[in-house]
Amino acid sequence: MQAFVVFIIPSLVISNWFVTTKQVEDASKFATHFVHKEAVLGIEPAATLLFPANASAVNLARLLNSSLNATKPSLSTIETKAAPHLFLALKTNSLSQISYIGSGSFIYSYYTEGN
């Protein structure tokens, strides 16, 4: 009889623990799915609005990277190779300012007056 009690109590505890763990797992999966769904619904409209600006910025970054092809270009290199691209981008797009910020603490900007 004592052996039966010794085995029945742990088996009840383990069964209860298993059921509780399964309920917590299901609740966390549901919460994760809900949060993911809400995040996508919130981010997706903003991302579609920003895509044209981001595409232009990415293309300009690629162009500048290929023009400079150096890890730490000098200020004169930036003035001769990056500045013309920045000026062209400022004049052809509806921008009020465009800047290059290099890793060597160089900042090169163009802006239109009145903005």
Steps between C-alpha positions, in 0.01 A plus 500: 500500500783743586667431168177588324483836684868564428436459126158664475594836656797569268301388197219743591748782549674424171167480315392834648836654412471371141148643456606836646811514281292423191253777588783751548657394171171543313437839661848624410462381139168684475647818652803484271280454195278792607797733562658404168174559315450842664860600429468413133170690476667806654826490307378402155316828414796710615744287302302544179508878548874504561603265221556763225717712730690197622560372148651833398712515812627145448586572136682821596692315772605234248610769255705683763652176622611404151634852438703515819613135513707577810437431864611847618505743208663838545304826491636580154383159375156564640491845338599368158314168492204513741403867489395502131267204562354670806442823309336315211273308738403825674407671173320207332295384801267703713743526789581790726824353634739219421807401699796265502631399840823306482667279754790745525276769655443669165161655441419637159155651440299689244172673583264734327439843649173574668449147639 
